Amino acid sequence: MTRGGSGSPRKPLSPRRPKTAAPDAPKPEKAPSKRRTVITKGQKPSQKAPPVSRAPRTVSEKKRIAAVVLEAFQREYPDAHCELDHTNAFELLCATILSAQCTDVRVNMVTPALFARYPNAQLLATARQEDVEEIVRTTGFFRSKAKNLIAMAGALLDRHNGDVPRTIPELVQLAGVGRKTANVILGNAFDINEGVVVDTHVQRLSRRLGLTREADPVAIEQALMPLFPREKWALLSHLLIWHGRRVCDARKPRCGECVVAEVCPSRGTLE
């Protein structure tokens, strides 16, 4: 008999199908690890990051390198000096204003005529713009330079009795004068070590030597000053500039000829 009140026979249960294991899902491929590229301040992303494994990381390490650099360069360049021809502070001020975006060699080619015609602030302040432009034309940006020279001379008469001032705050108030130019004047015309002149050579060498990673000239100056004796600040700029022009070239430095190669963290990486 069947259970239930219908009296109809119960349908047999359909056979249970065995469970089949689901095929293993393919595991996602692990993305290849990307090597992180360190981009230093002032470096374009497309440029290859310079090796920094050997770069000094502490102030004491930087001071050690600074001492070696100063001693070696003083031996190598005993005659290092400002290469802008001048006989007094006024001439040096004019020449330094003209040296912006121009070589010292080119400036020295035009300043004899400029100084012969305008030997002091009184004469330069009353000069005609077009006359000064004609003299300094080959130095580049000659219109703005001529304008700055005349305005600078007028300011010397109005504020300083025609004399070149001896402080950075007073100098940077003159037309065409920034902190770099002010340091040039103080260090070379008055033997006052108020700071370090940072031009393109000093900027390049200070970074290659691992003395700073800064790119801004003012920040580089602030980084260099504690590493060197104050009485050597003006000389330091000349030493770095001379080495930059003669050995540590911007595009192809000659590390094999460098007297500080043993302490330079960039040696052999730029040739």
C-alpha positions in Angstrom: 0.0 0.0 0.0 1.0 3.6 -0.5 0.9 6.2 2.0 -1.4 9.1 1.5 -5.0 9.4 0.7 -4.9 9.5 -3.1 -4.3 5.8 -3.6 -2.0 6.5 -6.6 1.4 5.0 -6.6 4.3 7.3 -5.7 6.6 8.2 -8.6 10.0 6.9 -8.2 12.7 9.6 -7.4 14.9 10.5 -10.2 18.5 9.5 -9.8 20.6 12.1 -8.1 23.3 13.4 -10.5 26.7 13.4 -9.0 28.1 16.9 -8.3 31.0 17.7 -10.6 33.7 20.0 -9.4 33.7 23.4 -11.0 36.8 24.0 -13.1 39.4 26.1 -11.3 39.1 29.7 -12.2 42.2 31.1 -13.8 44.2 33.1 -11.3 44.8 36.7 -12.3 48.3 37.3 -13.4 50.3 39.3 -11.0 51.2 42.6 -12.5 54.9 43.0 -12.9 56.4 45.1 -10.2 57.4 48.6 -11.2 60.6 50.0 -10.1 60.1 53.3 -8.5 62.0 56.2 -10.1 63.1 58.9 -7.7 62.9 62.3 -9.2 65.0 64.9 -7.5 63.9 68.5 -7.1 64.4 70.5 -10.3 64.7 67.3 -12.4 62.3 66.7 -15.3 60.4 63.3 -15.2 61.9 62.3 -18.6 65.4 62.6 -17.3 67.2 59.7 -15.8 67.6 60.1 -12.0 71.2 60.5 -11.0 72.7 57.8 -8.8 72.5 58.9 -5.2 73.8 55.9 -3.3 77.2 57.5 -2.8 75.9 60.9 -2.1 76.7 62.3 1.4 73.7 62.4 3.7 74.9 64.0 6.9 76.3 67.5 7.5 79.6 66.0 8.8 80.0 64.1 5.5 79.4 67.2 3.5 81.8 69.2 5.6 84.5 66.5 5.0 84.0 66.8 1.2 83.9 70.6 1.4 87.2 70.6 3.2 88.8 68.4 0.6 87.3 70.4 -2.3 88.5 73.7 -0.8 92.1 72.5 -0.2 92.4 70.7 -3.6 91.0 73.6 -5.6 93.2 76.2 -3.9 96.2 74.1 -4.9 94.9 73.6 -8.4 93.8 77.2 -9.1 96.0 79.5 -7.0 95.2 82.4 -9.3 91.4 82.0 -9.3 89.8 85.4 -9.4 86.9 87.3 -10.8 87.3 87.2 -14.6 85.4 90.4 -15.3 87.9 93.2 -16.0 87.5 96.2 -13.7 89.6 98.7 -11.8 87.0 99.9 -9.2 83.6 99.0 -7.7 81.6 101.1 -10.2 83.2 99.3 -13.2 82.6 95.9 -11.6 79.0 96.8 -11.0 78.5 97.8 -14.6 80.3 94.7 -15.9 78.3 92.3 -13.6 75.0 93.8 -14.8 76.1 93.2 -18.4 77.2 89.6 -17.6 73.6 88.4 -17.2 73.0 85.7 -19.9 76.4 86.6 -21.3 80.0 85.3 -21.1 82.7 87.2 -19.2 84.8 87.2 -22.4 82.1 89.0 -24.3 81.5 91.5 -21.5 85.3 92.3 -21.4 85.1 93.1 -25.1 82.6 95.9 -24.6 83.4 97.4 -21.2 86.6 99.3 -22.3 84.5 101.5 -24.6 81.8 101.8 -22.0 84.2 102.8 -19.2 86.1 105.2 -21.5 82.9 107.1 -22.3 81.2 106.8 -18.9 83.9 106.4 -16.2 81.6 107.3 -13.3 78.0 107.4 -12.2 77.6 111.1 -12.9 78.3 110.7 -16.7 76.4 107.4 -17.0 73.3 108.8 -15.3 73.0 111.5 -18.0 73.8 109.2 -20.9 71.3 108.7 -23.8 69.7 105.3 -23.9 70.6 104.7 -27.6 74.2 105.5 -27.1 74.6 103.0 -24.3 72.6 100.4 -26.3 75.0 100.8 -29.2 78.0 100.0 -26.9 76.5 97.0 -25.1 74.6 95.6 -28.1 76.6 92.4 -28.4 76.0 91.3 -24.8 72.4 90.4 -25.4 69.2 92.0 -24.0 71.0 95.2 -24.7 68.0 97.5 -24.4 67.1 96.4 -20.9 70.8 96.3 -19.8 71.3 99.9 -21.1 68.2 101.0 -19.3 69.4 99.3 -16.1 72.9 100.8 -16.3 71.5 104.4 -16.6 68.9 103.8 -13.8 71.6 102.3 -11.6 73.9 105.3 -12.1 71.0 107.7 -11.3 70.2 105.8 -8.1 73.9 105.9 -7.0 73.8 109.7 -7.4 70.4 110.2 -5.6 71.0 107.8 -2.7 74.7 107.2 -2.3 76.5 110.3 -3.5 77.7 108.5 -6.6 79.4 105.7 -4.6 78.6 102.0 -4.7 77.0 100.9 -1.4 78.5 98.1 0.7 75.5 96.2 1.9 73.2 93.7 0.2 69.9 95.5 1.0 71.2 98.7 -0.5 72.7 97.0 -3.6 69.6 94.9 -4.5 67.6 98.2 -4.6 69.6 99.2 -7.7 68.3 98.4 -11.2 69.6 95.2 -12.6 71.1 94.0 -9.3 70.1 90.8 -7.5 71.6 88.9 -4.7 74.2 87.2 -6.9 75.4 90.5 -8.3 75.5 92.0 -4.8 77.7 89.2 -3.6 80.0 89.7 -6.6 80.4 93.4 -5.7 80.9 92.9 -2.0 83.3 90.0 -2.3 85.5 91.3 -5.1 85.3 95.1 -4.8 85.2 95.4 -1.0 86.5 92.0 0.3 83.3 91.6 2.3 82.1 87.9 2.6 78.4 88.3 3.0 77.4 85.3 0.9 78.4 82.9 -1.9 77.9 83.8 -5.6 75.9 81.0 -7.2 76.0 81.1 -11.0 75.4 78.1 -13.3 78.8 76.6 -12.6 78.5 76.8 -8.8 75.0 75.4 -9.1 76.1 72.4 -11.1 79.2 71.6 -9.1 77.6 71.9 -5.7 75.0 69.4 -6.7 77.5 67.0 -8.4 79.7 67.0 -5.3 76.7 66.2 -3.2 76.9 69.3 -1.1 73.3 70.1 -1.8 70.3 68.8 -3.7 68.7 72.2 -4.0 68.0 73.7 -7.4 67.2 77.3 -6.4 70.3 79.5 -6.3 69.4 81.2 -3.0 68.8 77.7 -1.4 72.1 76.5 -2.8 73.9 79.5 -1.3 72.3 78.9 2.1 73.4 75.2 1.9 77.0 76.1 1.0 77.6 78.8 3.6 77.7 76.5 6.7 80.1 74.1 5.0 82.9 76.5 4.3 84.8 79.2 6.3 83.2 82.6 5.9 86.5 84.2 4.9 86.6 81.8 1.9 83.1 82.5 0.6 84.1 84.9 -2.2 87.1 82.7 -3.2 85.0 79.6 -3.1 82.8 80.9 -6.0 85.9 81.6 -8.1 87.3 78.1 -7.4 84.1 76.3 -8.4 83.7 78.5 -11.5 87.2 77.9 -12.6 86.9 74.1 -12.2 83.5 74.2 -13.9 84.9 76.0 -16.9 88.1 73.9 -17.2 87.2 70.3 -16.0 83.6 69.7 -14.8 81.9 70.7 -18.0 78.1 70.7 -18.1 77.7 68.1 -20.8 80.9 66.0 -20.6 82.9 66.4 -17.4 86.4 65.0 -17.5 86.4 63.0 -14.3 89.8 61.5 -15.1 91.4 64.9 -14.8 89.5 66.0 -11.7 91.5 66.6 -8.5 88.5 65.8 -6.3 87.2 62.7 -8.1 87.9 60.5 -5.1 85.4 62.3 -3.0 82.9 63.1 -5.7 79.7 61.0 -5.6 79.0 61.7 -9.3 82.4 60.5 -10.6 82.2 58.2 -13.6 78.4 58.6 -13.9 78.4 61.6 -16.2 81.1 60.8 -18.8 
